């Protein structure tokens, strides 16, 4: 018997990916359902403050009313746990999972660019995408915070609105893996989100494995306000690049060690 052609695995992956419903093929009802799931995931990934914990019963009701899908099953598992926990315990668990662990941080550009100047560029580009969609970006979180990205995806629609989620698929996979390793119920929320995206490729899996082993790129730079562009560094088209500061026209006198008393 002759061996299978070497191209068969690639063909299988292509067929599997082609079988996933593309956003352009969704009916209006399916699009609305998808938007609702994205908004629920966005809410459930936010800090469990008093307002959110007081809404747990309503959230559980909405989740249980979703059509029977893998995403709905994952969200039901999470909300069952979420509703049964003490509010203070929820706060502690959230901080431990998302604030104290780098591999499950909710800031997506970190996984792609690490602490480098390219991350600042990515944040500016994402902010520009929001503004181009007519979305108000004057909020406290950075534009790559996953709940913010999810809210934009829900409002802007499956095409361009979900593009940042597809771009950061590998980071989402890493967060899901880290939460699973920590046995956190939040793994179900990430799992629900991932059911909406195309299956990962072999390249995606290899990249996630490298992230687990090596971590994101590292470069000690500041990000405020999402980084700066200078000394020839690339900036996206249309991005404001502040001009280089002019040299001083005079040199101020050197300070003396003499201290003057009050007059």
Helices and strands as residue ranges (DSSP letters): H 8-19, G 23-25, H 28-44, H 50-54, H 56-64, H 70-84, H 87-94, I 95-99, G 102-104, H 109-113, H 117-132, H 146-156, G 160-162, H 163-167, H 169-181, H 186-194, H 202-214
